[in-house]
Every structure is written in structure tokens, then in C-alpha cells.
Amino acid sequence: MARTFKLTADGGSRGNPGPAGYGAVVTENGKIVAELFDVIGVATNNVAEYSGLLAGLTHIHSLDPAAEVEVAMDSKLVVEQMSGRWQIKHADMRVLAKQCRDAHPASLVKYSWIPRDENSHADRLANKALDGGQADSPAIAIQENYLTDRLRGNEDPTMIYFVRHGETILTPLRKFSGTGPLNPELTEEGLAQAATVAQEIAKIKPDVLIASPLQRTRQTAEAIAATTGLPIVFDEIWYELSFGSWDGLTNDEVREKFPDEYQDWLNSSAYAPGGGESYDQARIRIEAAMEK
């Protein structure tokens, strides 16, 4: 029976074009087989995405030339082009697509699109490469399990619980709601949600309560403070992602008004809307907050 591998891949360019890198994760039966990441010089987001796919398929072919492969990526462009549903007009893209098809039999590879948040592992590896963490070899051993090490040791673990704020007027409308001037309050439903989650958090008996100063997170934190008796530590570092000029717009409105920018945003976590913040920038901010 043929082996089946799952491949998630991502790539990013800081500048588009700019310094670029890729990340890819190969799994078999739910277990990580390889983590792949490297820089590729100055390139576009799309070239970086294709490079991640190529690295993953090449590695899988070295493991089993007859293996079936399920590829999942958050780049709609790569998925549709490699599936044959979209034409490949750019010459460089055609070359990369051919290299990917040649890397492993195309008949054994299936492609599907996934949301960006389901591709965070490959995205993290791509950023690791861009941050100077590229390895001597493309194939990286499974990383150390730090949680297991802590359980074996005497260190008291710190457990962090993340609580999403309750519903605002923008939530059911599915509008972008970041750190812009709208700063909506919780609806009646949102206040009820905050009260419910506050009861659950009280059961955990937390030691510290930290919140973003935005109105919706402030109100949610106040409900938790009421059930736990904890003072609220407001810290702007925990602000929601800034969507800039997209704030208050729906997905459809952004797609209509900013079609090229919206596609770039879908294709890369390094892209920031006008006047806003990229997911990569937010990640760096939150990682710094976690170290506090």
C-alpha cells in the first residue's frame, strides 16, 4: 500500500520583492517527518510560496517516489495554478510550477486551500528562515518538546489562557475590526458572553489579568475582574491587529476596493494593509509580550 504524506507549505517576502524565505512541514499519519525552511534571496511572495512547495515535494520524493501527497496551502494562487484551474501567465511562475510537477508525479499530488491560521506551522518556519535561522540542511529534525522537559523538571509551569472579547456590532456583520477609530463596544449579546466566560475563568483561579485597552476588551476584562477580584493590567502591546484603511469594511468590500492588495494579504502573512499591520509584525509584537 502506498504511503501518504501531508504537506503544508508557506513562503513570504519582506518587501515583495524583497528578502524571501519558505517553510514546509511534512507529516505522515499525524507525525512530523520533516520541517523544511530556508532563504531564497530576493524574490516575491509567490516565488517564495512555490519554493516551499518545491522543497516539500522534493523531500517527499526522496522518501518514497510512489507516495501519495496531500498538499495544503493558504496561497489560493498556487493551489489553483497547480490544480490546473488557473492559467500561469508569469514566465517565472511557469518554470517553478514545472519544477514542482517534475519533483513528484503530479498524478499522486492533490491540492487544497486552507485558511492562514491553519498554516501557522509552515508560516512560522518561513519567518524563522527570514530571521536568520536557516539550517545547514533543508531537512530539520523534530524539535525538542519543551513541555515534556518542564514536566520532568522542577520548574513551575506558567499557564496562559487567552479570552476573546464578546460580540460587538461589527461581529455579525463580519467586518474587519482592529485598532481603528471605530473602537466598538460590546452588544447586549457580547456583554452576556463576557459574563459567561468570566464565570468560567473564575473557576481557574488566575493570578494575573491582562487586557488590551480597546473598549471591547476592556469590557470583557471588567466582567472577569468582577468574578475573580483581580485588578486589570491594561497593556497596548496586546492590541488587536491593525487593519488600517480596511477597518470597518467587510471582506467583500475590501476585495472590491483593494483587489490586488487583498490578494497579497491572502497570499502572505508579511503583507500589511495600508496604514495597518501584517500578521508577521503582530507575531513579533506578541512574542515580545509573552517574554514580559
VEXLUM-723447 format. One line per 8 residues: for each residue x, y, z of N, C-alpha, C. Coordinates in nm, 3 decimals, always signed. Layout:
X/Y/Z/X/Y/Z/X/Y/Z; ... $
END
This chain:
+0.084/-0.120/+0.000/+0.000/+0.000/+0.000/+0.088/+0.125/+0.000; +0.054/+0.221/-0.084/+0.135/+0.342/-0.097/+0.131/+0.426/+0.030; +0.242/+0.487/+0.062/+0.246/+0.577/+0.176/+0.177/+0.708/+0.138; +0.121/+0.774/+0.237/+0.054/+0.902/+0.214/+0.115/+1.007/+0.306; +0.161/+1.114/+0.246/+0.218/+1.224/+0.322/+0.129/+1.347/+0.308; +0.129/+1.428/+0.412/+0.063/+1.557/+0.406/+0.170/+1.665/+0.409; +0.151/+1.763/+0.324/+0.249/+1.871/+0.312/+0.180/+2.006/+0.325; +0.225/+2.085/+0.421/+0.182/+2.225/+0.429/+0.304/+2.310/+0.398 $
+0.285/+2.413/+0.319/+0.397/+2.496/+0.278/+0.356/+2.642/+0.277; +0.453/+2.728/+0.300/+0.427/+2.871/+0.301/+0.554/+2.944/+0.261; +0.541/+3.067/+0.224/+0.656/+3.149/+0.189/+0.621/+3.295/+0.206; +0.723/+3.376/+0.221/+0.698/+3.517/+0.239/+0.815/+3.601/+0.191; +0.785/+3.724/+0.154/+0.886/+3.818/+0.108/+0.869/+3.949/+0.183; +0.973/+3.996/+0.244/+0.966/+4.121/+0.317/+1.003/+4.236/+0.223; +0.901/+4.282/+0.152/+0.920/+4.387/+0.055/+0.845/+4.359/-0.073; +0.833/+4.234/-0.108/+0.756/+4.186/-0.225/+0.778/+4.269/-0.352 $
+0.893/+4.260/-0.418/+1.001/+4.167/-0.386/+1.091/+4.220/-0.274; +1.158/+4.128/-0.209/+1.248/+4.158/-0.100/+1.307/+4.029/-0.049; +1.379/+4.034/+0.063/+1.433/+3.911/+0.121/+1.320/+3.810/+0.142; +1.339/+3.690/+0.091/+1.230/+3.592/+0.090/+1.277/+3.458/+0.146; +1.181/+3.384/+0.198/+1.211/+3.251/+0.251/+1.086/+3.166/+0.250; +1.104/+3.038/+0.274/+0.991/+2.945/+0.274/+0.996/+2.855/+0.395; +0.884/+2.792/+0.422/+0.876/+2.689/+0.525/+0.782/+2.580/+0.478; +0.811/+2.457/+0.516/+0.725/+2.344/+0.478/+0.729/+2.239/+0.587 $
+0.616/+2.175/+0.608/+0.605/+2.070/+0.709/+0.552/+1.944/+0.642; +0.624/+1.834/+0.659/+0.584/+1.705/+0.603/+0.542/+1.614/+0.718; +0.421/+1.559/+0.710/+0.374/+1.467/+0.813/+0.327/+1.337/+0.750; +0.330/+1.232/+0.830/+0.279/+1.101/+0.788/+0.206/+1.040/+0.907; +0.081/+1.007/+0.888/-0.002/+0.952/+0.996/-0.003/+1.044/+1.119; -0.005/+1.174/+1.093/-0.014/+1.271/+1.201/+0.117/+1.303/+1.269; +0.227/+1.239/+1.227/+0.356/+1.262/+1.289/+0.446/+1.343/+1.196; +0.520/+1.437/+1.253/+0.609/+1.520/+1.172/+0.725/+1.436/+1.121 $
+0.743/+1.439/+0.991/+0.854/+1.369/+0.927/+0.970/+1.466/+0.905; +0.939/+1.587/+0.864/+1.044/+1.686/+0.839/+0.988/+1.826/+0.846; +1.071/+1.917/+0.894/+1.045/+2.060/+0.888/+1.149/+2.120/+0.796; +1.107/+2.190/+0.695/+1.198/+2.244/+0.594/+1.186/+2.396/+0.591; +1.299/+2.465/+0.591/+1.293/+2.610/+0.578/+1.427/+2.662/+0.530; +1.422/+2.768/+0.452/+1.545/+2.828/+0.400/+1.513/+2.963/+0.337; +1.615/+3.045/+0.321/+1.600/+3.170/+0.249/+1.631/+3.147/+0.102; +1.576/+3.231/+0.015/+1.596/+3.212/-0.129/+1.645/+3.339/-0.196 $
+1.692/+3.435/-0.116/+1.738/+3.561/-0.174/+1.624/+3.659/-0.191; +1.637/+3.750/-0.285/+1.534/+3.850/-0.312/+1.432/+3.790/-0.409; +1.307/+3.788/-0.368/+1.202/+3.728/-0.451/+1.067/+3.783/-0.407; +0.963/+3.745/-0.480/+0.827/+3.786/-0.446/+0.762/+3.683/-0.354; +0.647/+3.720/-0.299/+0.573/+3.627/-0.215/+0.539/+3.500/-0.292; +0.494/+3.515/-0.416/+0.452/+3.398/-0.493/+0.568/+3.303/-0.519; +0.685/+3.357/-0.551/+0.803/+3.272/-0.572/+0.837/+3.198/-0.443; +0.827/+3.267/-0.330/+0.856/+3.203/-0.201/+0.757/+3.091/-0.172 $
+0.629/+3.113/-0.204/+0.527/+3.010/-0.183/+0.560/+2.886/-0.267; +0.590/+2.908/-0.393/+0.625/+2.796/-0.481/+0.752/+2.725/-0.433; +0.847/+2.800/-0.381/+0.971/+2.740/-0.333/+0.946/+2.647/-0.215; +0.853/+2.686/-0.127/+0.817/+2.598/-0.016/+0.753/+2.469/-0.064; +0.665/+2.482/-0.163/+0.602/+2.364/-0.222/+0.707/+2.273/-0.286; +0.798/+2.332/-0.362/+0.902/+2.254/-0.429/+0.990/+2.180/-0.329; +1.028/+2.248/-0.222/+1.112/+2.184/-0.120/+1.041/+2.065/-0.058; +0.911/+2.082/-0.028/+0.835/+1.973/+0.032/+0.819/+1.854/-0.060 $
+0.784/+1.879/-0.185/+0.765/+1.769/-0.280/+0.897/+1.697/-0.308; +1.005/+1.773/-0.317/+1.136/+1.712/-0.340/+1.174/+1.620/-0.225; +1.148/+1.665/-0.103/+1.182/+1.584/+0.013/+1.097/+1.457/+0.018; +0.968/+1.471/-0.008/+0.880/+1.355/-0.006/+0.922/+1.254/-0.112; +0.959/+1.302/-0.230/+1.002/+1.212/-0.337/+1.126/+1.134/-0.296; +1.214/+1.197/-0.218/+1.333/+1.127/-0.172/+1.300/+1.018/-0.071; +1.186/+1.032/-0.004/+1.143/+0.932/+0.093/+1.072/+0.815/+0.026; +0.986/+0.847/-0.071/+0.909/+0.744/-0.142/+0.860/+0.801/-0.274 $
+0.922/+0.763/-0.385/+0.883/+0.817/-0.516/+0.741/+0.782/-0.557; +0.681/+0.684/-0.490/+0.545/+0.642/-0.526/+0.441/+0.688/-0.425; +0.480/+0.774/-0.334/+0.389/+0.817/-0.227/+0.280/+0.909/-0.280; +0.164/+0.900/-0.217/+0.057/+0.995/-0.245/+0.077/+1.116/-0.153; +0.047/+1.234/-0.206/+0.073/+1.357/-0.131/-0.051/+1.445/-0.127; -0.086/+1.491/-0.008/-0.195/+1.586/+0.009/-0.134/+1.720/+0.048; -0.138/+1.814/-0.044/-0.079/+1.946/-0.022/-0.187/+2.043/+0.025; -0.158/+2.117/+0.131/-0.250/+2.220/+0.180/-0.171/+2.350/+0.197 $
-0.219/+2.454/+0.131/-0.151/+2.584/+0.137/-0.254/+2.696/+0.150; -0.211/+2.809/+0.207/-0.303/+2.922/+0.217/-0.290/+3.019/+0.100; -0.208/+2.982/+0.000/-0.196/+3.060/-0.122/-0.296/+3.009/-0.224; -0.402/+3.083/-0.244/-0.503/+3.044/-0.342/-0.441/+3.037/-0.481; -0.349/+3.128/-0.508/-0.285/+3.132/-0.639/-0.213/+3.001/-0.670; -0.128/+2.956/-0.579/-0.051/+2.833/-0.603/-0.143/+2.713/-0.613; -0.240/+2.704/-0.523/-0.332/+2.590/-0.523/-0.409/+2.582/-0.654; -0.463/+2.694/-0.698/-0.542/+2.693/-0.821/-0.456/+2.669/-0.945 $
-0.337/+2.727/-0.947/-0.249/+2.705/-1.062/-0.200/+2.562/-1.068; -0.160/+2.505/-0.956/-0.109/+2.368/-0.957/-0.221/+2.267/-0.978; -0.344/+2.306/-0.948/-0.459/+2.218/-0.972/-0.505/+2.227/-1.117; -0.450/+2.323/-1.192/-0.484/+2.336/-1.333/-0.607/+2.419/-1.361; -0.662/+2.484/-1.258/-0.784/+2.563/-1.277/-0.754/+2.707/-1.318; -0.636/+2.754/-1.286/-0.595/+2.889/-1.326/-0.476/+2.881/-1.419; -0.474/+2.970/-1.518/-0.360/+2.978/-1.608/-0.241/+3.040/-1.535; -0.122/+3.000/-1.577/+0.001/+3.057/-1.522/+0.059/+3.148/-1.629 $
+0.039/+3.277/-1.612/+0.078/+3.373/-1.715/+0.223/+3.420/-1.698; +0.270/+3.426/-1.573/+0.404/+3.477/-1.548/+0.508/+3.370/-1.580; +0.611/+3.408/-1.655/+0.711/+3.311/-1.700/+0.782/+3.243/-1.584; +0.820/+3.321/-1.481/+0.889/+3.262/-1.366/+0.799/+3.162/-1.294; +0.671/+3.194/-1.286/+0.578/+3.102/-1.221/+0.564/+2.972/-1.300; +0.566/+2.982/-1.431/+0.556/+2.861/-1.513/+0.675/+2.769/-1.490; +0.793/+2.829/-1.478/+0.914/+2.749/-1.453/+0.903/+2.679/-1.318; +0.862/+2.753/-1.215/+0.850/+2.695/-1.081/+0.743/+2.587/-1.078 $
+0.632/+2.612/-1.143/+0.524/+2.512/-1.146/+0.572/+2.383/-1.212; +0.648/+2.396/-1.320/+0.702/+2.277/-1.387/+0.798/+2.202/-1.296; +0.881/+2.276/-1.223/+0.973/+2.212/-1.130/+0.898/+2.135/-1.023; +0.787/+2.192/-0.976/+0.706/+2.123/-0.875/+0.642/+1.997/-0.933; +0.593/+2.006/-1.056/+0.533/+1.888/-1.119/+0.637/+1.780/-1.146; +0.760/+1.823/-1.176/+0.867/+1.727/-1.202/+0.923/+1.667/-1.074; +0.906/+1.737/-0.962/+0.964/+1.690/-0.836/+0.899/+1.562/-0.787; +0.770/+1.546/-0.815/+0.696/+1.427/-0.773/+0.582/+1.408/-0.872 $
+0.548/+1.285/-0.909/+0.443/+1.263/-1.009/+0.316/+1.342/-0.979; +0.276/+1.427/-1.072/+0.161/+1.514/-1.050/+0.033/+1.435/-1.023; +0.023/+1.315/-1.078/-0.097/+1.234/-1.058/-0.112/+1.186/-0.915; -0.003/+1.194/-0.838/-0.005/+1.148/-0.699/-0.025/+1.262/-0.600; -0.039/+1.384/-0.652/-0.046/+1.502/-0.565/-0.183/+1.568/-0.577; -0.246/+1.593/-0.463/-0.373/+1.665/-0.459/-0.354/+1.794/-0.380; -0.421/+1.900/-0.426/-0.404/+2.031/-0.365/-0.534/+2.081/-0.304; -0.522/+2.146/-0.190/-0.638/+2.209/-0.127/-0.595/+2.338/-0.059 $
-0.687/+2.434/-0.054/-0.661/+2.561/+0.012/-0.703/+2.554/+0.158; -0.626/+2.616/+0.246/-0.660/+2.624/+0.388/-0.645/+2.769/+0.433; -0.719/+2.810/+0.536/-0.702/+2.945/+0.590/-0.563/+2.963/+0.648; -0.519/+3.087/+0.656/-0.385/+3.114/+0.705/-0.360/+3.059/+0.845; -0.462/+3.067/+0.932/-0.440/+3.022/+1.069/-0.420/+2.871/+1.079; -0.456/+2.796/+0.975/-0.432/+2.653/+0.975/-0.296/+2.619/+0.914; -0.225/+2.721/+0.871/-0.094/+2.701/+0.810/+0.015/+2.768/+0.892; -0.010/+2.785/+1.021/+0.080/+2.862/+1.106/+0.216/+2.795/+1.123 $
+0.221/+2.662/+1.121/+0.348/+2.592/+1.140/+0.444/+2.624/+1.026; +0.398/+2.609/+0.902/+0.483/+2.640/+0.788/+0.518/+2.788/+0.784; +0.423/+2.873/+0.819/+0.447/+3.017/+0.822/+0.555/+3.051/+0.924; +0.549/+2.986/+1.039/+0.650/+3.010/+1.143/+0.790/+2.971/+1.095; +0.798/+2.861/+1.021/+0.927/+2.817/+0.969/+0.980/+2.915/+0.865; +0.891/+2.968/+0.780/+0.933/+3.065/+0.680/+0.990/+3.190/+0.747; +0.926/+3.234/+0.854/+0.976/+3.350/+0.926/+1.104/+3.319/+1.001; +1.117/+3.195/+1.045/+1.241/+3.154/+1.111/+1.358/+3.164/+1.013 $
+1.334/+3.123/+0.889/+1.439/+3.134/+0.787/+1.475/+3.281/+0.763; +1.373/+3.365/+0.752/+1.397/+3.507/+0.727/+1.464/+3.577/+0.844; +1.443/+3.525/+0.963/+1.504/+3.583/+1.082/+1.646/+3.532/+1.105; +1.697/+3.454/+1.010/+1.836/+3.408/+1.020/+1.852/+3.271/+1.078; +1.742/+3.193/+1.085/+1.750/+3.060/+1.145/+1.761/+2.948/+1.045; +1.801/+2.979/+0.919/+1.809/+2.872/+0.821/+1.912/+2.769/+0.862; +1.886/+2.646/+0.827/+1.970/+2.536/+0.871/+2.074/+2.502/+0.766; +2.177/+2.425/+0.807/+2.278/+2.378/+0.712/+2.216/+2.282/+0.613 $
+2.117/+2.207/+0.659/+2.047/+2.112/+0.572/+1.901/+2.152/+0.566; +1.835/+2.137/+0.451/+1.694/+2.176/+0.442/+1.604/+2.097/+0.535; +1.640/+1.973/+0.564/+1.555/+1.888/+0.648/+1.595/+1.906/+0.793; +1.501/+1.943/+0.876/+1.528/+1.971/+1.016/+1.467/+1.861/+1.102; +1.542/+1.818/+1.201/+1.490/+1.715/+1.290/+1.374/+1.769/+1.371; +1.291/+1.681/+1.420/+1.177/+1.722/+1.502/+1.228/+1.799/+1.623; +1.167/+1.910/+1.651/+1.215/+1.996/+1.757/+1.190/+1.934/+1.895; +1.272/+1.979/+1.988/+1.262/+1.931/+2.125/+1.126/+1.968/+2.186 $
+1.071/+1.879/+2.264/+0.944/+1.903/+2.329/+0.971/+1.970/+2.464; +0.962/+2.102/+2.467/+0.995/+2.175/+2.589/+0.893/+2.151/+2.700; +0.768/+2.124/+2.663/+0.668/+2.096/+2.765/+0.704/+1.970/+2.842; +0.747/+1.865/+2.770/+0.788/+1.741/+2.835/+0.905/+1.765/+2.928; +1.002/+1.844/+2.882/+1.118/+1.874/+2.966/+1.076/+1.944/+3.095; +0.980/+2.035/+3.085/+0.935/+2.105/+3.205/+0.865/+2.011/+3.302; +0.786/+1.920/+3.247/+0.715/+1.826/+3.333/+0.812/+1.735/+3.406; +0.926/+1.708/+3.343/+1.026/+1.622/+3.407/+1.104/+1.698/+3.513 $
+1.112/+1.830/+3.498/+1.192/+1.909/+3.589/+1.111/+1.961/+3.707; +1.173/+2.055/+3.779/+1.110/+2.111/+3.899/+1.049/+2.248/+3.875; +1.057/+2.297/+3.753/+1.007/+2.431/+3.724/+0.854/+2.434/+3.726; +0.800/+2.535/+3.791/+0.655/+2.553/+3.793/+0.610/+2.611/+3.659; +0.527/+2.539/+3.585/+0.486/+2.589/+3.453/+0.391/+2.708/+3.466; +0.396/+2.796/+3.371/+0.304/+2.909/+3.362/+0.199/+2.877/+3.257; +0.074/+2.878/+3.297/-0.036/+2.852/+3.204/-0.101/+2.984/+3.167; -0.112/+3.009/+3.037/-0.172/+3.133/+2.988/-0.303/+3.100/+2.918 $
-0.410/+3.165/+2.958/-0.541/+3.147/+2.896/-0.575/+3.273/+2.815; -0.607/+3.254/+2.690/-0.647/+3.366/+2.605/-0.799/+3.369/+2.594; -0.856/+3.485/+2.618/-1.002/+3.502/+2.613/-1.036/+3.602/+2.504; -1.120/+3.561/+2.413/-1.165/+3.653/+2.309/-1.276/+3.741/+2.365; -1.276/+3.867/+2.324/-1.381/+3.959/+2.370/-1.517/+3.916/+2.317; -1.622/+3.969/+2.378/-1.757/+3.936/+2.335/-1.794/+4.004/+2.204; -1.916/+3.978/+2.160/-1.965/+4.030/+2.032/-1.976/+4.182/+2.034; -1.938/+4.245/+1.923/-1.963/+4.388/+1.901/-2.060/+4.402/+1.785 $
-2.098/+4.524/+1.754/-2.191/+4.546/+1.643/-2.130/+4.505/+1.509; -1.996/+4.502/+1.502/-1.929/+4.464/+1.378/-1.917/+4.313/+1.360; -1.929/+4.238/+1.469/-1.908/+4.093/+1.461/-2.007/+4.023/+1.368; -2.139/+4.038/+1.387/-2.232/+3.968/+1.298/-2.226/+4.019/+1.154; -2.175/+4.141/+1.135/-2.161/+4.196/+1.001/-2.034/+4.148/+0.933; -1.951/+4.075/+1.009/-1.826/+4.018/+0.957/-1.736/+4.128/+0.897; -1.721/+4.235/+0.975/-1.637/+4.345/+0.931/-1.503/+4.341/+1.002; -1.400/+4.388/+0.933/-1.269/+4.400/+0.995/-1.280/+4.496/+1.113 $
-1.226/+4.452/+1.226/-1.235/+4.534/+1.347/-1.101/+4.526/+1.419; -1.017/+4.624/+1.394/-0.884/+4.625/+1.453/-0.869/+4.732/+1.558; -0.765/+4.812/+1.544/-0.737/+4.917/+1.643/-0.777/+5.054/+1.590; -0.861/+5.058/+1.489/-0.902/+5.184/+1.427/-0.991/+5.268/+1.516; -1.035/+5.383/+1.465/-1.113/+5.478/+1.545/-1.253/+5.429/+1.581; -1.303/+5.326/+1.515/-1.438/+5.277/+1.546/-1.448/+5.229/+1.691; -1.351/+5.148/+1.733/-1.342/+5.101/+1.872/-1.480/+5.065/+1.929; -1.551/+4.969/+1.871/-1.689/+4.941/+1.911/-1.702/+4.881/+2.051 $
-1.817/+4.907/+2.111/-1.849/+4.848/+2.241/-1.912/+4.711/+2.221; -1.926/+4.639/+2.331/-1.995/+4.511/+2.327/-2.145/+4.533/+2.310; -2.208/+4.445/+2.238/-2.354/+4.445/+2.229/-2.410/+4.379/+2.355; -2.543/+4.375/+2.366/-2.604/+4.303/+2.479/-2.561/+4.157/+2.479; -2.557/+4.099/+2.360/-2.512/+3.960/+2.348/-2.366/+3.948/+2.389; -2.286/+4.046/+2.349/-2.145/+4.045/+2.386/-2.123/+4.057/+2.535; -2.203/+4.140/+2.601/-2.194/+4.152/+2.747/-2.231/+4.022/+2.815; -2.333/+3.954/+2.762/-2.373/+3.825/+2.817/-2.263/+3.722/+2.798 $
-2.198/+3.726/+2.682/-2.087/+3.634/+2.657/-1.972/+3.659/+2.753; -1.944/+3.787/+2.777/-1.837/+3.822/+2.870/-1.868/+3.773/+3.011; -1.993/+3.787/+3.052/-2.033/+3.740/+3.185/-2.019/+3.589/+3.197; -2.053/+3.518/+3.090/-2.043/+3.372/+3.091/-1.898/+3.326/+3.100; -1.812/+3.385/+3.018/-1.672/+3.344/+3.021/-1.607/+3.384/+3.153; -1.654/+3.494/+3.212/-1.600/+3.537/+3.341/-1.625/+3.433/+3.449; -1.741/+3.370/+3.446/-1.772/+3.265/+3.543/-1.677/+3.147/+3.527; -1.645/+3.113/+3.402/-1.554/+3.001/+3.376/-1.411/+3.034/+3.418 $
-1.369/+3.156/+3.390/-1.233/+3.196/+3.427/-1.216/+3.196/+3.579; -1.321/+3.233/+3.650/-1.314/+3.236/+3.797/-1.282/+3.097/+3.852; -1.329/+2.993/+3.785/-1.304/+2.856/+3.831/-1.156/+2.819/+3.820; -1.086/+2.885/+3.729/-0.944/+2.856/+3.709/-0.859/+2.918/+3.819; -0.911/+3.024/+3.882/-0.841/+3.098/+3.986/-0.708/+3.156/+3.934; -0.715/+3.245/+3.838/-0.593/+3.303/+3.780/-0.523/+3.397/+3.876; -0.397/+3.424/+3.847/-0.317/+3.514/+3.931/-0.307/+3.655/+3.875; -0.316/+3.667/+3.744/-0.298/+3.796/+3.678/-0.402/+3.811/+3.568 $
-0.449/+3.933/+3.549/-0.546/+3.962/+3.443/-0.492/+4.077/+3.358; -0.459/+4.048/+3.233/-0.402/+4.147/+3.142/-0.498/+4.165/+3.025; -0.516/+4.289/+2.982/-0.610/+4.315/+2.873/-0.562/+4.429/+2.785; -0.605/+4.425/+2.662/-0.587/+4.538/+2.570/-0.678/+4.652/+2.615; -0.638/+4.777/+2.596/-0.723/+4.890/+2.638/-0.841/+4.918/+2.546; -0.857/+4.845/+2.437/-0.971/+4.869/+2.349/-1.102/+4.851/+2.426; -1.206/+4.921/+2.382/-1.332/+4.921/+2.456/-1.388/+4.781/+2.474; -1.389/+4.702/+2.369/-1.449/+4.568/+2.376/-1.371/+4.473/+2.466 $
-1.238/+4.486/+2.465/-1.158/+4.401/+2.553/-1.162/+4.452/+2.696; -1.171/+4.584/+2.711/-1.183/+4.642/+2.844/-1.311/+4.593/+2.912; -1.422/+4.595/+2.839/-1.549/+4.550/+2.897/-1.545/+4.400/+2.932; -1.482/+4.321/+2.846/-1.471/+4.178/+2.875/-1.384/+4.156/+2.998; -1.274/+4.230/+3.008/-1.186/+4.217/+3.123/-1.255/+4.262/+3.251; -1.338/+4.365/+3.242/-1.410/+4.412/+3.361/-1.504/+4.305/+3.415; -1.565/+4.229/+3.325/-1.652/+4.119/+3.369/-1.571/+4.013/+3.442; -1.452/+3.983/+3.390/-1.365/+3.883/+3.453/-1.313/+3.935/+3.587 $
-1.280/+4.062/+3.592/-1.232/+4.121/+3.717/-1.339/+4.112/+3.826; -1.465/+4.126/+3.785/-1.575/+4.121/+3.882/-1.589/+3.983/+3.945; -1.557/+3.877/+3.871/-1.572/+3.741/+3.926/-1.445/+3.690/+3.992; -1.331/+3.747/+3.957/-1.204/+3.698/+4.013/-1.146/+3.788/+4.120; -1.191/+3.914/+4.123/-1.135/+4.009/+4.218/-0.998/+4.060/+4.180; -0.954/+4.031/+4.059/-0.822/+4.073/+4.015/-0.825/+4.213/+3.956; -0.720/+4.291/+3.978/-0.710/+4.420/+3.908/-0.672/+4.395/+3.762; -0.713/+4.485/+3.675/-0.683/+4.469/+3.533/-0.555/+4.544/+3.499 $
-0.462/+4.475/+3.437/-0.340/+4.538/+3.386/-0.362/+4.565/+3.238; -0.379/+4.691/+3.201/-0.401/+4.725/+3.061/-0.266/+4.747/+2.992; -0.250/+4.684/+2.878/-0.123/+4.692/+2.806/-0.150/+4.698/+2.656; -0.105/+4.806/+2.592/-0.130/+4.825/+2.449/-0.061/+4.722/+2.362; +0.038/+4.652/+2.416/+0.108/+4.552/+2.336/+0.015/+4.438/+2.295; -0.098/+4.425/+2.369/-0.196/+4.320/+2.339/-0.309/+4.369/+2.249; -0.289/+4.485/+2.190/-0.390/+4.537/+2.096/-0.422/+4.435/+1.986; -0.545/+4.444/+1.935/-0.584/+4.368/+1.817/-0.496/+4.410/+1.699 $
-0.486/+4.324/+1.599/-0.416/+4.358/+1.476/-0.476/+4.485/+1.415; -0.391/+4.572/+1.364/-0.439/+4.693/+1.298/-0.465/+4.664/+1.150; -0.587/+4.687/+1.105/-0.622/+4.665/+0.965/-0.616/+4.793/+0.882; -0.571/+4.903/+0.942/-0.553/+5.027/+0.868/-0.679/+5.073/+0.797; -0.666/+5.101/+0.668/-0.778/+5.154/+0.590/-0.890/+5.053/+0.568; -0.866/+4.928/+0.604/-0.969/+4.825/+0.589/-1.063/+4.819/+0.709; -1.028/+4.887/+0.816/-1.106/+4.877/+0.939/-1.251/+4.919/+0.914; -1.345/+4.837/+0.957/-1.486/+4.867/+0.941/-1.546/+4.819/+0.810 $
-1.464/+4.762/+0.722/-1.513/+4.711/+0.593/-1.533/+4.560/+0.600; -1.620/+4.508/+0.516/-1.637/+4.363/+0.506/-1.532/+4.307/+0.411; -1.520/+4.174/+0.411/-1.428/+4.109/+0.317/-1.462/+4.145/+0.174; -1.590/+4.142/+0.142/-1.633/+4.172/+0.005/-1.598/+4.316/-0.034; -1.616/+4.408/+0.060/-1.585/+4.548/+0.032/-1.435/+4.568/+0.008; -1.354/+4.501/+0.090/-1.209/+4.512/+0.072/-1.167/+4.450/-0.061; -1.225/+4.335/-0.092/-1.193/+4.267/-0.218/-1.228/+4.355/-0.339; -1.337/+4.430/-0.327/-1.381/+4.516/-0.437/-1.296/+4.643/-0.448 $
-1.264/+4.703/-0.334/-1.191/+4.830/-0.335/-1.040/+4.812/-0.350; -0.989/+4.702/-0.295/-0.844/+4.679/-0.297/-0.814/+4.537/-0.348; -0.849/+4.505/-0.470/-0.836/+4.366/-0.518/-0.694/+4.312/-0.514; -0.597/+4.390/-0.561/-0.458/+4.343/-0.562/-0.403/+4.331/-0.421; -0.431/+4.432/-0.338/-0.382/+4.429/-0.201/-0.445/+4.314/-0.123; -0.574/+4.289/-0.148/-0.642/+4.181/-0.078/-0.580/+4.046/-0.113; -0.545/+4.027/-0.240/-0.482/+3.903/-0.282/-0.344/+3.887/-0.218; -0.269/+3.997/-0.212/-0.139/+3.992/-0.145/-0.154/+3.955/+0.002 $
-0.257/+4.009/+0.064/-0.283/+3.980/+0.206/-0.318/+3.832/+0.226; -0.395/+3.776/+0.134/-0.428/+3.634/+0.143/-0.306/+3.547/+0.120; -0.216/+3.592/+0.036/-0.102/+3.511/-0.004/+0.014/+3.514/+0.094; +0.021/+3.617/+0.176/+0.140/+3.630/+0.260/+0.108/+3.694/+0.394; +0.161/+3.635/+0.499/+0.145/+3.692/+0.633/+0.234/+3.814/+0.653; +0.322/+3.841/+0.556/+0.410/+3.957/+0.566/+0.346/+4.084/+0.511; +0.230/+4.070/+0.446/+0.166/+4.187/+0.385/+0.082/+4.262/+0.488; +0.093/+4.394/+0.487/+0.015/+4.479/+0.578/-0.078/+4.568/+0.496 $
-0.207/+4.576/+0.532/-0.297/+4.670/+0.464/-0.248/+4.813/+0.481; -0.293/+4.904/+0.396/-0.249/+5.042/+0.404/-0.272/+5.102/+0.542; -0.166/+5.147/+0.605/-0.176/+5.206/+0.738/-0.196/+5.104/+0.848; -0.187/+4.975/+0.814/-0.212/+4.870/+0.912/-0.088/+4.788/+0.945; -0.112/+4.669/+0.992/-0.008/+4.583/+1.046/-0.018/+4.446/+0.982; +0.095/+4.385/+0.952/+0.094/+4.249/+0.897/+0.085/+4.148/+1.011; +0.050/+4.025/+0.975/+0.047/+3.919/+1.076/+0.188/+3.893/+1.130; +0.288/+3.907/+1.045/+0.426/+3.888/+1.092/+0.462/+3.993/+1.196 $
+0.423/+4.117/+1.172/+0.451/+4.224/+1.268/+0.377/+4.199/+1.400; +0.254/+4.152/+1.389/+0.177/+4.121/+1.510/+0.241/+4.007/+1.587; +0.292/+3.908/+1.514/+0.357/+3.794/+1.580/+0.478/+3.841/+1.662; +0.559/+3.928/+1.602/+0.676/+3.979/+1.672/+0.634/+4.055/+1.797; +0.529/+4.133/+1.785/+0.478/+4.211/+1.899/+0.431/+4.119/+2.011; +0.356/+4.015/+1.975/+0.301/+3.926/+2.077/+0.409/+3.838/+2.139; +0.507/+3.797/+2.059/+0.617/+3.720/+2.115/+0.692/+3.803/+2.219; +0.706/+3.932/+2.193/+0.769/+4.021/+2.290/+0.685/+4.031/+2.417 $
+0.552/+4.036/+2.399/+0.462/+4.043/+2.515/+0.472/+3.916/+2.599; +0.487/+3.803/+2.533/+0.496/+3.676/+2.606/+0.623/+3.667/+2.690; +0.725/+3.741/+2.650/+0.851/+3.739/+2.723/+0.849/+3.829/+2.845; +0.748/+3.915/+2.856/+0.742/+4.009/+2.969/+0.729/+3.935/+3.102 $
END
